[in-house]
Amino acid sequence: MKFQSLVLLIVSLLLFSCQDENKIRLIEQQKEAKKKEVIFNNINRAWVFNIRPLDPTVQGKINNWMEWRSFLTEINQKPKSTIGAFQKKAKVLSKKAAELKFNIPYEFNKPQIISRISVIETKIKSMSLFINLNQVQDAKVVKSIPEINQEIVSLQLQLEEIVRRSQIPRESGEPDRIQILDTTRAIPNSVPPKKFSIE
C-alpha cells in the first residue's frame, strides 16, 4: 500500500512538473514574440530612405548607369510583412551597393565618387550585419538608416558638383597652362647628374 501511494505521488509530481515546464515554455515564447514585434515595429518606423531627385542635367548623364538605377529601385521598395523581409532586403541592398562601382559613367569615374560609393557600401553592409544577427540590434539598424541617407545625398551632391564644374567655360590657353604645370608629364633629364668627388 505504501509502495502504491509512493508511486502515485511520484507520477503526480512528474505530471505537475511537466505542466509547469509547458507553462514556462509558453510564457517564454510569448515574451520572445513580443520582443520580435517591438524590434519589427522599431525598424519598420525607421526604414525611410529619402532619395532626392537629381538635377535634370546630371540625371541625363547617368541614365545609362544601370547599377545606380537598380540600387535606387531596390532602396525605394520597403519590406512590409516580417523582420525576415527586412533581413532579406538588407542583404539585397548590400549587394546592390557593392555593384555601384561597376560601369560608372566616364565623366563621374573619379576618386571622390568612388570613395563616396565605398562609404555607402560600408554603411549598408553594417546595417545588414546588425539586422541579420541572431539577436537583431534594432537600435543600431535604426541609427544607420539616417547615416545611409546622408551618404547618398553626399554622393548626389558630388555628382552635381562635377557637372557644374564641367560647365564652367575655360579661358583661352588654360588647358595648355594646366598641361605645363602637370609634373607627371615632365621630360626626364637625360643627362646623368654630376658626381662630386672630394680630393
C-alpha positions in Angstrom: 0.0 0.0 0.0 2.8 2.4 0.9 4.6 1.5 -2.3 1.5 2.3 -4.4 1.0 5.6 -2.8 4.6 6.4 -3.3 4.4 5.6 -7.0 1.2 7.6 -7.2 2.9 10.6 -5.6 5.9 10.4 -7.9 3.7 10.1 -11.0 1.5 13.1 -9.9 4.7 15.2 -9.2 6.0 14.4 -12.7 2.7 15.4 -14.3 2.6 18.7 -12.4 6.3 19.4 -13.2 5.7 18.7 -16.9 2.7 21.1 -16.9 4.8 23.7 -15.2 7.6 23.4 -17.8 5.0 23.7 -20.6 3.6 26.9 -18.9 7.1 28.3 -18.5 8.0 27.5 -22.1 4.7 29.1 -23.3 5.4 32.2 -21.3 9.0 32.4 -22.8 7.6 32.0 -26.3 5.1 34.8 -25.7 7.9 37.1 -24.4 10.1 36.3 -27.4 7.2 37.0 -29.8 6.5 40.4 -28.1 10.2 41.2 -28.3 10.3 40.4 -32.0 7.2 42.5 -32.6 8.9 45.5 -30.8 12.0 45.1 -32.9 9.9 44.8 -36.1 8.0 48.0 -35.2 11.2 49.9 -34.4 12.8 49.0 -37.7 9.6 49.4 -39.7 9.1 53.0 -38.4 12.8 54.0 -39.1 13.1 52.3 -42.6 12.7 55.5 -44.6 15.1 56.3 -47.4 14.7 59.8 -48.8 16.3 59.9 -52.2 16.0 63.4 -53.5 15.7 63.9 -57.3 18.9 64.8 -59.1 19.4 67.8 -61.3 18.0 67.1 -64.8 21.4 67.6 -66.4 23.0 65.1 -64.0 20.1 62.7 -64.4 20.6 62.7 -68.2 24.2 61.9 -67.8 23.7 58.9 -65.5 20.6 57.4 -67.2 22.7 54.6 -68.6 24.3 53.7 -65.2 22.1 50.6 -64.7 23.7 49.8 -61.3 22.6 53.2 -59.9 19.0 52.8 -61.2 18.8 49.2 -59.8 20.1 50.5 -56.4 17.5 53.2 -56.3 14.7 50.9 -57.3 15.7 48.5 -54.5 16.2 51.1 -51.8 12.8 52.7 -52.6 10.9 49.4 -52.0 10.1 49.0 -48.3 9.6 45.5 -46.9 6.2 45.1 -45.1 5.5 41.7 -43.5 8.2 40.4 -41.1 11.6 41.0 -39.8 12.8 38.3 -42.2 11.7 40.5 -45.1 13.8 43.4 -43.7 16.8 41.0 -43.4 16.4 39.8 -47.0 16.1 43.4 -48.2 19.3 44.4 -46.3 21.2 41.6 -48.0 20.0 42.7 -51.4 20.8 46.3 -50.7 24.3 45.3 -49.6 24.8 43.5 -52.9 23.4 46.4 -55.0 25.6 48.9 -53.1 28.7 46.8 -54.0 27.7 46.8 -57.6 27.6 50.6 -57.8 31.3 50.7 -58.5 30.7 48.9 -61.8 30.1 50.8 -65.1 30.3 54.3 -63.5 29.9 56.8 -66.4 33.3 58.0 -67.6 32.7 61.6 -66.5 32.0 60.5 -62.9 34.6 57.8 -62.6 36.7 59.8 -60.2 38.2 59.1 -56.8 35.7 61.4 -55.0 32.7 59.4 -56.4 34.3 56.0 -55.8 35.1 56.9 -52.2 31.5 58.0 -51.6 30.2 54.8 -53.1 32.6 52.9 -50.8 31.2 54.7 -47.7 27.6 53.9 -48.8 28.6 50.3 -49.3 30.2 50.1 -45.9 27.2 51.7 -44.1 24.7 49.3 -45.8 26.8 46.3 -45.0 27.0 47.4 -41.4 23.2 47.7 -41.3 22.8 44.3 -42.9 25.1 42.8 -40.3 23.1 44.3 -37.4 19.8 43.2 -38.8 20.9 39.6 -39.6 22.4 38.8 -36.2 20.6 36.1 -34.1 19.8 38.9 -31.6 18.8 41.7 -34.0 20.4 45.0 -33.0 17.4 47.2 -33.8 18.9 50.4 -32.2 22.0 50.1 -34.4 19.9 49.4 -37.5 17.7 52.5 -36.8 20.8 54.6 -36.2 22.4 53.5 -39.5 19.4 54.5 -41.8 19.9 58.3 -41.5 23.6 57.8 -42.0 23.0 55.9 -45.2 20.6 58.7 -46.3 23.3 61.3 -45.6 25.9 59.4 -47.6 23.6 59.0 -50.6 22.9 62.8 -50.5 26.7 63.4 -50.4 27.1 61.2 -53.5 24.4 63.0 -55.3 25.8 66.4 -54.4 29.2 65.3 -55.7 27.7 64.2 -59.0 26.1 67.6 -59.4 29.3 69.4 -58.5 31.2 67.5 -61.2 28.7 68.5 -63.8 28.7 72.1 -62.5 32.5 72.4 -62.8 32.4 70.8 -66.3 30.1 73.6 -67.4 32.4 76.4 -66.3 33.9 77.9 -69.5 37.7 77.8 -69.7 39.9 80.7 -70.5 41.9 80.6 -73.7 45.1 78.8 -73.2 44.1 77.3 -69.8 44.4 73.7 -70.9 48.0 74.4 -72.1 48.9 76.0 -68.8 47.5 73.1 -66.9 49.4 70.7 -69.1 52.7 72.7 -68.5 52.1 72.6 -64.7 51.5 68.8 -64.7 54.7 67.4 -63.3 53.8 63.8 -64.3 54.3 64.8 -67.9 57.7 66.4 -67.4 60.5 65.2 -69.6 63.1 63.3 -67.6 66.6 64.7 -67.5 68.7 62.7 -70.0 72.0 64.0 -68.7 73.1 62.0 -65.7 73.8 64.1 -62.6 77.4 65.1 -61.9 79.2 63.2 -59.3 81.2 65.3 -56.9 84.4 63.9 -55.6 86.3 65.2 -52.6 90.0 65.3 -53.2 
